[in-house]
Amino acid sequence: MPFYRKKPVVIEARQFLKPPIERNHEEIFSLRGDPAYLSACDAEIKAAEEIQLWLQAGGAKFECTNDAMGACILINTPEGQMRADPGDWIIRGVKGEFYPCKPDIFNATYEVAEGAR
């Protein structure tokens, strides 16, 4: 049986970060004035906005939502709509398409490509 190796391809990817602080609604309300909490929230919001801008600039069709399973980004891919959960990577493929990738698969498949562009 013949074997094949995946061709080395450089991709662009961003990680959909998990919230820095897991809190319930009562804790969030009581911590509103806490500078450390606000700083962590600001960083999370900024990272989420950067991913949205990156997807928009690439022409991706997506929806940010929060359902029973938590916050997610629903991305339209050539294979249909796929869900990106916090911690997942979002990859721009070789044809400009976007799709999510679980962290364990991403780490097993990709490595940093220094100086690529």
N, CA, C and O atoms as a GROMACS GRO file, in nm:
protein
  468
    1MET      N    1   0.085  -0.117   0.000
    1MET     CA    2   0.000   0.000   0.000
    1MET      C    3   0.090   0.124   0.000
    1MET      O    4   0.181   0.133   0.083
    2PRO      N    5   0.067   0.220  -0.091
    2PRO     CA    6   0.151   0.341  -0.094
    2PRO      C    7   0.118   0.434   0.023
    2PRO      O    8   0.006   0.436   0.074
    3PHE      N    9   0.218   0.510   0.063
    3PHE     CA   10   0.202   0.609   0.169
    3PHE      C   11   0.226   0.747   0.110
    3PHE      O   12   0.300   0.762   0.013
    4TYR      N   13   0.163   0.847   0.170
    4TYR     CA   14   0.178   0.985   0.123
    4TYR      C   15   0.203   1.076   0.241
    4TYR      O   16   0.152   1.053   0.351
    5ARG      N   17   0.280   1.179   0.218
    5ARG     CA   18   0.309   1.280   0.320
    5ARG      C   19   0.238   1.409   0.279
    5ARG      O   20   0.239   1.446   0.162
    6LYS      N   21   0.178   1.477   0.374
    6LYS     CA   22   0.113   1.604   0.348
    6LYS      C   23   0.219   1.706   0.305
    6LYS      O   24   0.323   1.718   0.370
    7LYS      N   25   0.192   1.778   0.196
    7LYS     CA   26   0.285   1.880   0.150
    7LYS      C   27   0.296   1.991   0.255
    7LYS      O   28   0.196   2.026   0.318
    8PRO      N   29   0.416   2.045   0.273
    8PRO     CA   30   0.428   2.156   0.368
    8PRO      C   31   0.359   2.281   0.311
    8PRO      O   32   0.394   2.330   0.204
    9VAL      N   33   0.263   2.329   0.385
    9VAL     CA   34   0.186   2.447   0.345
    9VAL      C   35   0.185   2.544   0.463
    9VAL      O   36   0.160   2.503   0.576
   10VAL      N   37   0.211   2.670   0.437
   10VAL     CA   38   0.205   2.770   0.542
   10VAL      C   39   0.063   2.827   0.545
   10VAL      O   40   0.012   2.872   0.442
   11ILE      N   41   0.001   2.826   0.662
   11ILE     CA   42  -0.134   2.879   0.677
   11ILE      C   43  -0.132   2.994   0.778
   11ILE      O   44  -0.037   3.010   0.854
   12GLU      N   45  -0.236   3.072   0.774
   12GLU     CA   46  -0.255   3.179   0.873
   12GLU      C   47  -0.361   3.129   0.971
   12GLU      O   48  -0.463   3.074   0.930
   13ALA      N   49  -0.336   3.148   1.101
   13ALA     CA   50  -0.431   3.101   1.202
   13ALA      C   51  -0.431   3.193   1.322
   13ALA      O   52  -0.330   3.257   1.354
   14ARG      N   53  -0.544   3.199   1.388
   14ARG     CA   54  -0.560   3.275   1.512
   14ARG      C   55  -0.635   3.188   1.611
   14ARG      O   56  -0.725   3.113   1.573
   15GLN      N   57  -0.598   3.198   1.739
   15GLN     CA   58  -0.668   3.119   1.839
   15GLN      C   59  -0.780   3.200   1.901
   15GLN      O   60  -0.761   3.315   1.942
   16PHE      N   61  -0.898   3.140   1.906
   16PHE     CA   62  -1.016   3.197   1.972
   16PHE      C   63  -0.994   3.171   2.120
   16PHE      O   64  -1.017   3.061   2.169
   17LEU      N   65  -0.949   3.274   2.192
   17LEU     CA   66  -0.906   3.258   2.330
   17LEU      C   67  -1.021   3.231   2.427
   17LEU      O   68  -1.133   3.280   2.409
   18LYS      N   69  -0.990   3.152   2.528
   18LYS     CA   70  -1.085   3.128   2.635
   18LYS      C   71  -1.092   3.254   2.721
   18LYS      O   72  -0.993   3.327   2.730
   19PRO      N   73  -1.206   3.280   2.784
   19PRO     CA   74  -1.213   3.395   2.875
   19PRO      C   75  -1.107   3.382   2.982
   19PRO      O   76  -1.087   3.274   3.036
   20PRO      N   77  -1.037   3.492   3.014
   20PRO     CA   78  -0.929   3.484   3.112
   20PRO      C   79  -0.979   3.453   3.252
   20PRO      O   80  -0.906   3.398   3.334
   21ILE      N   81  -1.104   3.489   3.280
   21ILE     CA   82  -1.160   3.467   3.413
   21ILE      C   83  -1.300   3.411   3.397
   21ILE      O   84  -1.386   3.475   3.337
   22GLU      N   85  -1.322   3.292   3.450
   22GLU     CA   86  -1.455   3.231   3.446
   22GLU      C   87  -1.534   3.282   3.567
   22GLU      O   88  -1.493   3.259   3.681
   23ARG      N   89  -1.643   3.348   3.545
   23ARG     CA   90  -1.725   3.403   3.654
   23ARG      C   91  -1.872   3.385   3.624
   23ARG      O   92  -1.912   3.378   3.508
   24ASN      N   93  -1.953   3.377   3.728
   24ASN     CA   94  -2.097   3.378   3.708
   24ASN      C   95  -2.145   3.523   3.711
   24ASN      O   96  -2.067   3.614   3.740
   25HIS      N   97  -2.273   3.545   3.680
   25HIS     CA   98  -2.324   3.682   3.667
   25HIS      C   99  -2.311   3.763   3.795
   25HIS      O  100  -2.281   3.882   3.789
   26GLU      N  101  -2.333   3.702   3.912
   26GLU     CA  102  -2.321   3.776   4.038
   26GLU      C  103  -2.177   3.821   4.062
   26GLU      O  104  -2.154   3.934   4.106
   27GLU      N  105  -2.082   3.732   4.031
   27GLU     CA  106  -1.941   3.769   4.049
   27GLU      C  107  -1.902   3.880   3.953
   27GLU      O  108  -1.829   3.972   3.991
   28ILE      N  109  -1.949   3.872   3.830
   28ILE     CA  110  -1.918   3.976   3.732
   28ILE      C  111  -1.968   4.111   3.781
   28ILE      O  112  -1.898   4.211   3.773
   29PHE      N  113  -2.091   4.112   3.832
   29PHE     CA  114  -2.149   4.238   3.880
   29PHE      C  115  -2.066   4.293   3.996
   29PHE      O  116  -2.042   4.414   4.003
   30SER      N  117  -2.022   4.206   4.089
   30SER     CA  118  -1.948   4.254   4.206
   30SER      C  119  -1.805   4.295   4.171
   30SER      O  120  -1.744   4.372   4.245
   31LEU      N  121  -1.751   4.246   4.058
   31LEU     CA  122  -1.613   4.275   4.021
   31LEU      C  123  -1.600   4.386   3.918
   31LEU      O  124  -1.490   4.412   3.868
   32ARG      N  125  -1.709   4.451   3.885
   32ARG     CA  126  -1.706   4.552   3.778
   32ARG      C  127  -1.598   4.656   3.797
   32ARG      O  128  -1.540   4.702   3.699
   33GLY      N  129  -1.569   4.696   3.920
   33GLY     CA  130  -1.470   4.801   3.944
   33GLY      C  131  -1.330   4.749   3.965
   33GLY      O  132  -1.238   4.830   3.983
   34ASP      N  133  -1.308   4.619   3.964
   34ASP     CA  134  -1.177   4.560   3.988
   34ASP      C  135  -1.088   4.582   3.866
   34ASP      O  136  -1.117   4.529   3.759
   35PRO      N  137  -0.979   4.659   3.879
   35PRO     CA  138  -0.894   4.690   3.763
   35PRO      C  139  -0.838   4.565   3.694
   35PRO      O  140  -0.830   4.560   3.571
   36ALA      N  141  -0.798   4.464   3.772
   36ALA     CA  142  -0.742   4.342   3.712
   36ALA      C  143  -0.847   4.270   3.629
   36ALA      O  144  -0.819   4.220   3.520
   37TYR      N  145  -0.970   4.265   3.682
   37TYR     CA  146  -1.078   4.200   3.610
   37TYR      C  147  -1.110   4.276   3.482
   37TYR      O  148  -1.126   4.217   3.375
   38LEU      N  149  -1.119   4.409   3.494
   38LEU     CA  150  -1.150   4.492   3.377
   38LEU      C  151  -1.042   4.479   3.271
   38LEU      O  152  -1.072   4.476   3.152
   39SER      N  153  -0.916   4.473   3.314
   39SER     CA  154  -0.805   4.459   3.220
   39SER      C  155  -0.814   4.326   3.147
   39SER      O  156  -0.794   4.320   3.026
   40ALA      N  157  -0.846   4.218   3.220
   40ALA     CA  158  -0.860   4.085   3.158
   40ALA      C  159  -0.976   4.085   3.060
   40ALA      O  160  -0.965   4.029   2.951
   41CYS      N  161  -1.088   4.147   3.098
   41CYS     CA  162  -1.204   4.155   3.009
   41CYS      C  163  -1.171   4.235   2.885
   41CYS      O  164  -1.210   4.197   2.774
   42ASP      N  165  -1.100   4.348   2.902
   42ASP     CA  166  -1.062   4.429   2.787
   42ASP      C  167  -0.976   4.350   2.689
   42ASP      O  168  -0.995   4.360   2.568
   43ALA      N  169  -0.882   4.271   2.742
   43ALA     CA  170  -0.795   4.191   2.656
   43ALA      C  171  -0.877   4.086   2.580
   43ALA      O  172  -0.854   4.062   2.462
   44GLU      N  173  -0.973   4.023   2.649
   44GLU     CA  174  -1.058   3.922   2.586
   44GLU      C  175  -1.142   3.984   2.475
   44GLU      O  176  -1.154   3.929   2.366
   45ILE      N  177  -1.201   4.100   2.503
   45ILE     CA  178  -1.284   4.168   2.404
   45ILE      C  179  -1.200   4.210   2.284
   45ILE      O  180  -1.243   4.194   2.170
   46LYS      N  181  -1.081   4.262   2.309
   46LYS     CA  182  -0.992   4.305   2.200
   46LYS      C  183  -0.954   4.186   2.112
   46LYS      O  184  -0.954   4.197   1.990
   47ALA      N  185  -0.920   4.072   2.174
   47ALA     CA  186  -0.883   3.952   2.097
   47ALA      C  187  -1.001   3.904   2.012
   47ALA      O  188  -0.982   3.866   1.897
   48ALA      N  189  -1.121   3.905   2.069
   48ALA     CA  190  -1.241   3.861   1.995
   48ALA      C  191  -1.268   3.956   1.878
   48ALA      O  192  -1.304   3.912   1.769
   49GLU      N  193  -1.251   4.087   1.901
   49GLU     CA  194  -1.273   4.185   1.794
   49GLU      C  195  -1.171   4.166   1.682
   49GLU      O  196  -1.205   4.178   1.564
   50GLU      N  197  -1.045   4.135   1.718
   50GLU     CA  198  -0.942   4.115   1.616
   50GLU      C  199  -0.975   3.994   1.528
   50GLU      O  200  -0.955   3.998   1.407
   51ILE      N  201  -1.026   3.887   1.589
   51ILE     CA  202  -1.064   3.769   1.510
   51ILE      C  203  -1.179   3.805   1.416
   51ILE      O  204  -1.179   3.766   1.300
   52GLN      N  205  -1.278   3.878   1.468
   52GLN     CA  206  -1.391   3.916   1.384
   52GLN      C  207  -1.346   4.003   1.267
   52GLN      O  208  -1.391   3.982   1.154
   53LEU      N  209  -1.258   4.099   1.292
   53LEU     CA  210  -1.208   4.184   1.184
   53LEU      C  211  -1.129   4.103   1.081
   53LEU      O  212  -1.140   4.127   0.961
   54TRP      N  213  -1.050   4.007   1.128
   54TRP     CA  214  -0.972   3.920   1.040
   54TRP      C  215  -1.065   3.837   0.952
   54TRP      O  216  -1.042   3.824   0.832
   55LEU      N  217  -1.170   3.780   1.012
   55LEU     CA  218  -1.266   3.701   0.934
   55LEU      C  219  -1.338   3.789   0.833
   55LEU      O  220  -1.356   3.750   0.717
   56GLN      N  221  -1.381   3.909   0.874
   56GLN     CA  222  -1.451   4.000   0.784
   56GLN      C  223  -1.361   4.041   0.668
   56GLN      O  224  -1.403   4.041   0.552
   57ALA      N  225  -1.235   4.075   0.699
   57ALA     CA  226  -1.142   4.118   0.594
   57ALA      C  227  -1.117   4.006   0.493
   57ALA      O  228  -1.091   4.033   0.376
   58GLY      N  229  -1.126   3.882   0.539
   58GLY     CA  230  -1.106   3.768   0.451
   58GLY      C  231  -1.232   3.724   0.379
   58GLY      O  232  -1.230   3.626   0.304
   59GLY      N  233  -1.341   3.795   0.401
   59GLY     CA  234  -1.466   3.763   0.332
   59GLY      C  235  -1.542   3.645   0.392
   59GLY      O  236  -1.631   3.590   0.328
   60ALA      N  237  -1.507   3.606   0.514
   60ALA     CA  238  -1.575   3.492   0.578
   60ALA      C  239  -1.718   3.528   0.616
   60ALA      O  240  -1.748   3.642   0.652
   61LYS      N  241  -1.805   3.429   0.607
   61LYS     CA  242  -1.942   3.442   0.657
   61LYS      C  243  -1.944   3.371   0.791
   61LYS      O  244  -1.918   3.251   0.798
   62PHE      N  245  -1.976   3.444   0.898
   62PHE     CA  246  -1.972   3.387   1.031
   62PHE      C  247  -2.071   3.457   1.122
   62PHE      O  248  -2.125   3.562   1.088
   63GLU      N  249  -2.094   3.397   1.238
   63GLU     CA  250  -2.185   3.453   1.338
   63GLU      C  251  -2.126   3.426   1.476
   63GLU      O  252  -2.092   3.313   1.509
   64CYS      N  253  -2.116   3.530   1.556
   64CYS     CA  254  -2.074   3.514   1.695
   64CYS      C  255  -2.200   3.496   1.778
   64CYS      O  256  -2.295   3.574   1.765
   65THR      N  257  -2.201   3.394   1.863
   65THR     CA  258  -2.321   3.366   1.940
   65THR      C  259  -2.283   3.309   2.076
   65THR      O  260  -2.167   3.278   2.102
   66ASN      N  261  -2.382   3.296   2.160
   66ASN     CA  262  -2.365   3.238   2.292
   66ASN      C  263  -2.485   3.149   2.315
   66ASN      O  264  -2.596   3.199   2.336
   67ASP      N  265  -2.465   3.018   2.311
   67ASP     CA  266  -2.576   2.925   2.327
   67ASP      C  267  -2.560   2.843   2.455
   67ASP      O  268  -2.480   2.878   2.541
   68ALA      N  269  -2.634   2.736   2.467
   68ALA     CA  270  -2.631   2.654   2.588
   68ALA      C  271  -2.492   2.596   2.614
   68ALA      O  272  -2.458   2.564   2.728
   69MET      N  273  -2.412   2.582   2.508
   69MET     CA  274  -2.276   2.529   2.524
   69MET      C  275  -2.173   2.639   2.546
   69MET      O  276  -2.056   2.609   2.565
   70GLY      N  277  -2.214   2.765   2.545
   70GLY     CA  278  -2.124   2.876   2.569
   70GLY      C  279  -2.100   2.960   2.446
   70GLY      O  280  -2.167   2.944   2.343
   71ALA      N  281  -2.004   3.051   2.459
   71ALA     CA  282  -1.970   3.142   2.349
   71ALA      C  283  -1.907   3.062   2.236
   71ALA      O  284  -1.833   2.967   2.259
   72CYS      N  285  -1.938   3.102   2.112
   72CYS     CA  286  -1.879   3.034   1.997
   72CYS      C  287  -1.887   3.125   1.875
   72CYS      O  288  -1.957   3.226   1.874
   73ILE      N  289  -1.813   3.085   1.773
   73ILE     CA  290  -1.821   3.150   1.642
   73ILE      C  291  -1.865   3.042   1.544
   73ILE      O  292  -1.799   2.938   1.531
   74LEU      N  293  -1.974   3.066   1.475
   74LEU     CA  294  -2.023   2.974   1.373
   74LEU      C  295  -1.970   3.023   1.239
   74LEU      O  296  -2.002   3.134   1.196
   75ILE      N  297  -1.889   2.941   1.172
   75ILE     CA  298  -1.822   2.981   1.049
   75ILE      C  299  -1.876   2.898   0.933
   75ILE      O  300  -1.881   2.776   0.941
   76ASN      N  301  -1.915   2.966   0.826
   76ASN     CA  302  -1.957   2.895   0.704
   76ASN      C  303  -1.831   2.850   0.630
   76ASN      O  304  -1.747   2.932   0.593
   77THR      N  305  -1.819   2.719   0.610
   77THR     CA  306  -1.703   2.662   0.542
   77THR      C  307  -1.752   2.592   0.416
   77THR      O  308  -1.873   2.575   0.398
   78PRO      N  309  -1.661   2.552   0.327
   78PRO     CA  310  -1.704   2.476   0.208
   78PRO      C  311  -1.777   2.347   0.244
   78PRO      O  312  -1.855   2.295   0.163
   79GLU      N  313  -1.754   2.294   0.364
   79GLU     CA  314  -1.820   2.170   0.408
   79GLU      C  315  -1.948   2.197   0.487
   79GLU      O  316  -2.011   2.102   0.534
   80GLY      N  317  -1.987   2.324   0.503
   80GLY     CA  318  -2.104   2.359   0.584
   80GLY      C  319  -2.062   2.442   0.705
   80GLY      O  320  -1.945   2.473   0.722
   81GLN      N  321  -2.159   2.476   0.787
   81GLN     CA  322  -2.132   2.559   0.904
   81GLN      C  323  -2.059   2.478   1.011
   81GLN      O  324  -2.099   2.366   1.044
   82MET      N  325  -1.952   2.536   1.066
   82MET     CA  326  -1.874   2.470   1.170
   82MET      C  327  -1.861   2.563   1.289
   82MET      O  328  -1.862   2.686   1.276
   83ARG      N  329  -1.850   2.502   1.407
   83ARG     CA  330  -1.846   2.575   1.534
   83ARG      C  331  -1.703   2.587   1.584
   83ARG      O  332  -1.630   2.488   1.592
   84ALA      N  333  -1.662   2.710   1.620
   84ALA     CA  334  -1.534   2.734   1.686
   84ALA      C  335  -1.564   2.771   1.831
   84ALA      O  336  -1.632   2.871   1.857
   85ASP      N  337  -1.515   2.692   1.923
   85ASP     CA  338  -1.532   2.718   2.066
   85ASP      C  339  -1.408   2.787   2.119
   85ASP      O  340  -1.302   2.780   2.056
   86PRO      N  341  -1.418   2.854   2.235
   86PRO     CA  342  -1.298   2.912   2.294
   86PRO      C  343  -1.188   2.806   2.311
   86PRO      O  344  -1.214   2.696   2.358
   87GLY      N  345  -1.068   2.843   2.271
   87GLY     CA  346  -0.956   2.752   2.274
   87GLY      C  347  -0.925   2.696   2.136
   87GLY      O  348  -0.812   2.656   2.110
   88ASP      N  349  -1.024   2.693   2.046
   88ASP     CA  350  -1.004   2.642   1.910
   88ASP      C  351  -0.922   2.742   1.829
   88ASP      O  352  -0.918   2.862   1.858
   89TRP      N  353  -0.857   2.690   1.728
   89TRP     CA  354  -0.787   2.773   1.631
   89TRP      C  355  -0.878   2.795   1.511
   89TRP      O  356  -0.956   2.707   1.475
   90ILE      N  357  -0.868   2.912   1.451
   90ILE     CA  358  -0.938   2.938   1.326
   90ILE      C  359  -0.830   2.954   1.220
   90ILE      O  360  -0.738   3.036   1.234
   91ILE      N  361  -0.843   2.876   1.115
   91ILE     CA  362  -0.740   2.867   1.011
   91ILE      C  363  -0.793   2.926   0.880
   91ILE      O  364  -0.909   2.905   0.844
   92ARG      N  365  -0.706   2.999   0.812
   92ARG     CA  366  -0.736   3.040   0.675
   92ARG      C  367  -0.663   2.941   0.585
   92ARG      O  368  -0.540   2.935   0.588
   93GLY      N  369  -0.737   2.866   0.508
   93GLY     CA  370  -0.679   2.762   0.423
   93GLY      C  371  -0.611   2.817   0.300
   93GLY      O  372  -0.607   2.938   0.278
   94VAL      N  373  -0.557   2.726   0.220
   94VAL     CA  374  -0.479   2.765   0.103
   94VAL      C  375  -0.562   2.833  -0.005
   94VAL      O  376  -0.505   2.902  -0.091
   95LYS      N  377  -0.693   2.817  -0.003
   95LYS     CA  378  -0.780   2.884  -0.100
   95LYS      C  379  -0.852   3.004  -0.038
   95LYS      O  380  -0.947   3.057  -0.096
   96GLY      N  381  -0.807   3.046   0.081
   96GLY     CA  382  -0.868   3.161   0.147
   96GLY      C  383  -0.988   3.128   0.232
   96GLY      O  384  -1.047   3.217   0.292
   97GLU      N  385  -1.025   3.002   0.240
   97GLU     CA  386  -1.140   2.960   0.320
   97GLU      C  387  -1.101   2.956   0.469
   97GLU      O  388  -0.985   2.936   0.503
   98PHE      N  389  -1.200   2.974   0.555
   98PHE     CA  390  -1.178   2.971   0.699
   98PHE      C  391  -1.246   2.850   0.758
   98PHE      O  392  -1.354   2.810   0.714
   99TYR      N  393  -1.184   2.790   0.858
   99TYR     CA  394  -1.246   2.681   0.930
   99TYR      C  395  -1.182   2.666   1.067
   99TYR      O  396  -1.065   2.702   1.085
  100PRO      N  397  -1.257   2.613   1.165
  100PRO     CA  398  -1.202   2.594   1.299
  100PRO      C  399  -1.123   2.463   1.308
  100PRO      O  400  -1.143   2.370   1.230
  101CYS      N  401  -1.034   2.459   1.406
  101CYS     CA  402  -0.952   2.340   1.430
  101CYS      C  403  -0.932   2.326   1.581
  101CYS      O  404  -0.893   2.422   1.648
  102LYS      N  405  -0.959   2.208   1.634
  102LYS     CA  406  -0.939   2.183   1.777
  102LYS      C  407  -0.791   2.194   1.811
  102LYS      O  408  -0.706   2.159   1.729
  103PRO      N  409  -0.758   2.242   1.932
  103PRO     CA  410  -0.618   2.265   1.968
  103PRO      C  411  -0.528   2.142   1.957
  103PRO      O  412  -0.413   2.154   1.914
  104ASP      N  413  -0.577   2.024   1.994
  104ASP     CA  414  -0.492   1.905   1.987
  104ASP      C  415  -0.458   1.870   1.842
  104ASP      O  416  -0.345   1.830   1.812
  105ILE      N  417  -0.554   1.885   1.752
  105ILE     CA  418  -0.528   1.858   1.610
  105ILE      C  419  -0.434   1.965   1.553
  105ILE      O  420  -0.342   1.934   1.478
  106PHE      N  421  -0.458   2.090   1.590
  106PHE     CA  422  -0.372   2.199   1.544
  106PHE      C  423  -0.227   2.174   1.586
  106PHE      O  424  -0.135   2.184   1.505
  107ASN      N  425  -0.208   2.140   1.714
  107ASN     CA  426  -0.072   2.119   1.766
  107ASN      C  427  -0.004   1.998   1.702
  107ASN      O  428   0.118   1.997   1.687
  108ALA      N  429  -0.081   1.896   1.665
  108ALA     CA  430  -0.024   1.778   1.601
  108ALA      C  431   0.006   1.802   1.453
  108ALA      O  432   0.088   1.732   1.394
  109THR      N  433  -0.059   1.900   1.393
  109THR     CA  434  -0.048   1.922   1.249
  109THR      C  435   0.042   2.040   1.211
  109THR      O  436   0.109   2.035   1.108
  110TYR      N  437   0.043   2.144   1.293
  110TYR     CA  438   0.112   2.268   1.256
  110TYR      C  439   0.222   2.303   1.354
  110TYR      O  440   0.219   2.266   1.472
  111GLU      N  441   0.320   2.377   1.303
  111GLU     CA  442   0.425   2.434   1.386
  111GLU      C  443   0.448   2.577   1.335
  111GLU      O  444   0.408   2.611   1.224
  112VAL      N  445   0.512   2.658   1.417
  112VAL     CA  446   0.536   2.797   1.380
  112VAL      C  447   0.628   2.802   1.257
  112VAL      O  448   0.730   2.735   1.252
  113ALA      N  449   0.590   2.883   1.160
  113ALA     CA  450   0.670   2.903   1.039
  113ALA      C  451   0.734   3.040   1.051
  113ALA      O  452   0.674   3.141   1.015
  114GLU      N  453   0.856   3.043   1.100
  114GLU     CA  454   0.926   3.170   1.121
  114GLU      C  455   0.949   3.242   0.989
  114GLU      O  456   0.992   3.181   0.891
  115GLY      N  457   0.920   3.370   0.987
  115GLY     CA  458   0.949   3.452   0.871
  115GLY      C  459   0.862   3.426   0.749
  115GLY      O  460   0.892   3.476   0.641
  116ALA      N  461   0.757   3.348   0.764
  116ALA     CA  462   0.673   3.317   0.649
  116ALA      C  463   0.584   3.436   0.614
  116ALA      O  464   0.542   3.510   0.702
  117ARG      N  465   0.558   3.452   0.488
  117ARG     CA  466   0.465   3.552   0.432
  117ARG      C  467   0.486   3.562   0.288
  117ARG      O  468   0.418   3.641   0.221
   0.00000   0.00000   0.00000
